[in-house]
Amino acid sequence: GRHRDDADAVRMSYTRNSSSQIDGLERENDRSISHMSDRVSALKQITVDIHDEVEGHHRLINDTSDDMARMKTALRESAMAFQQVIDNARKAGYFWKVVGGMVFGFFFLRWLL
């Protein structure tokens, strides 16, 4: 009997210690999972912020591209109109007056600004 009682006591003590160790490990796992969940949430938010920033830059680039295309068209039309003025001035004989007026206008605007 005595040897068997001692063995049962040792088994009970081992079971009790194992149970408390398992509880401690489970609590540690729960804390680790909670910490990882917080980190995953933070990374998700960073990813969403980066995506939003990229979308904003994409819109800005598209808008800039559209503005440049409009400026290119306006510049082409202005160059064509200027060419017509020069051609008409040559035909009518007042080419140098047009050139002089443009040079004067350029320096006048620089003086104003």
Long-range contacts (C-beta under 8 A, 24 or more apart in sequence): none
